[in-house]
Amino acid sequence: MARKVNPIQDRARRAALEKSAYLAIYERGYAGVTLADIASHAGVSRGTLVYHFGSRAGLLSAVVRRFTRTIGVATRRALRLAATPEAKLRAFVENQFYGVENTRRFYTVSLDFLAAATRDPALMDVQRAFLRQTLTLDLELARLSSDGDTPARARQLRALVEGLSMRFLADPQPDLSAYRADCLSGLRAILGWTEPTPG
């Protein structure tokens, strides 16, 4: 008789395995991490990972989808709760740079994944889905400007965030408040805001 699967427990188990895999990727790098590494990190057998995700590629794709979705949901929620354009910008910045270790971990894993995606069409599909998700947020911010080409501004906003994230990764002792201030200042400039920003 087949074992009954509780869907809630199964989702919680998958989430815990994805979190362990995310931490293992951060420690070992996307290219270097193996199912055995992830299983050891999670305290489970390789078979458990294969049962839930099918393969290493399936697991690693699920990891990136989960954590990019988590960032997207948190950012959208913060923007929705912000009452003014200035508050929306600040909420966006805080969700892009949300703690030194968390930010370093997220951008390291994202960069590793992007490098692998350039050689793997299935992984590139995951990367493109992430880009579509970020574009929605970027367009929302770009609409805070009263003039200009909204899609172009959205691309500029994303380029600023990605450029700062690369600097952040290379910085041996990043000052989170300085990166947030640089990001906020750059976003204001792209939106054409003068000091003080519109409220």
N, C-alpha and C positions, 0 to 999 in steps of 0.2 A: 504494500500500500504506500502510495506517495505521501511524502511529508507535506502537511499543510503549512502554507507560508502566510504569516501575518503581514499584510502590506505595510503597516505602520512600522513594525519592527524591522522589516526588510529595508525600508527607506532610511531609517535611523542607522542601520548597520552600514548601508552603502555610504551614507554621509560621513560616518566615522572612518571608514576605509579611505574615502576620498581625502579627508583631512590628513590622515597618516601619509598617504601618497604625496600630497602637496608638500608636507614637511620633508619627506625623503627626497623629492625632486630638488627642493631648495638646498639640502645638504650635499647631494651628490651630482646635481645637474641633470637636465632632462635627458641628454644623450647617454649619460653614464648610469642612470638608475635602472635597476633590474626588478623584476617581480619578486625575486628573493629578497632584495633590499627592502622593498615596500612591505612584504609579508613580515619580515623581521621587525621593522619599525612599528607595524600594526599589531604584532603579537598573534598573527594568524598563519595558516598554511598558504602556500602558493595556490593550492586548489580552491581555497575560499575566494581568492581574488579572481581566478578564472571563472568560478561559478557566477560571481556577481557581474563581471565585466567582459568576460570572453577572452581577453588578451591584454597584453601590456599597452598596446595602442588604444584599445577601448577604455582601459582604466585612465590612462593619461589624458585622453580627450575628455573624459567625464570630469576629471579634476579641473582642467582649465575651464570647461563650461560652467561648473559649479562656482568657482571662485570669481570669474568675471561676472557671472549673473548676480552673485552676492554683492559685489561692488556696485553694479548697476542699480539693483533694487535699493540699496542703502542711499545711493546718490539721488535717485528719483524721489525717494521719500523725503530726504532732506530738502530738496528743491521745492517740493510740494508744500512743505510746512513753513518755508521761508516766506515772510510777508512782503518783503520789498526786493527790488532788484539787487541792491547791495547785499542783503541777507542771502539771496540766492547764490550770488558769486562766492560769498564766504563759505556757504555750505558746500558748494562744488569743490572749492579748493581744499577744504578740510577732508573731504572724501577722497581726494586724489593723493594727499599726503597725510595719512592718518596714523601716525606713530612711526618712529624711526625703524624699528625692526619689522613691523607689519608692511611698511612701504617698501623697504629693501627686499623683503621676501616676495611680495607680490610682483614687483617689477623684474626681479631676477628670474622668477619662474616664467613670467610672460615673455621676456626676451629669449630665454632658452627655448620656449615653445615656438616662438616666431621663427627662430633659426631652423628648427626641425621642420616647420611647416613649409619652408621654401623648397624642401625636397620631397614632400609628401602631400599629394592632393587631398587626401581625407583630412589631414590636420589643417591644411589651408582652408578647407570648408569651415572648420571650427573657428579659425582666425577671422574669416570673413564675417561669420555670424557675430563675433565679438565687435568687429568694426561697425557693423550695422547698428548694434546696440549703443555703442558710444556715439555714433553719428546722431542718434535721436536726442541724446543728452546735449551734445554740442550744438545742435540746431536750436534747442530750447534756449540755451544761453545766448546764442547769436541773435535771437529775436529780441533780446533786451536792448539791442541797438536800434535807434530810430531810423537809421539810414544805411544804405549800402547793400551789398550782395550777401544775403544770409548764408548760402552754402559756402561761399569763399571764407566768410568770417568763421564759420564752424570748422573748416579745415585748418584755419590759422590757430583757433583755440586748441585744437587737438595737437597741432605741431608744437605749440608752446608747452603743453603738458608733457608730451613725449620727450621733448628736448630737455626739460627740467628733470624728468625721471632718469634720463641717461646720465646727466650731471650728478644727480643724487647717488646713483649706483657707484660712480667713480670716486665720490667724495669719501675719504677715510673717516671723517667725523662730521657728518651732515648736521647742520643746524636746522631743525624742522621749521622753526618759526621764520627763518630767513628764506627757506624754500617756499613756504606759504606766502610770505610777503612778495617775493619775486613773481610768483604765479598770479597773485591777485593784481599786482601792478601791471603785469603783461596783459591779463584779461581785460582790465580797464582800458588799456591803450588800444587793444584790438577793437573793443566796442566803441571807441571814440569818446569815452567819458573823460571829463575834466574833473579835477579835484574841487570840491568834494563830489563824490559819486551821487547819481540820482537816487532818491529814496522813495 
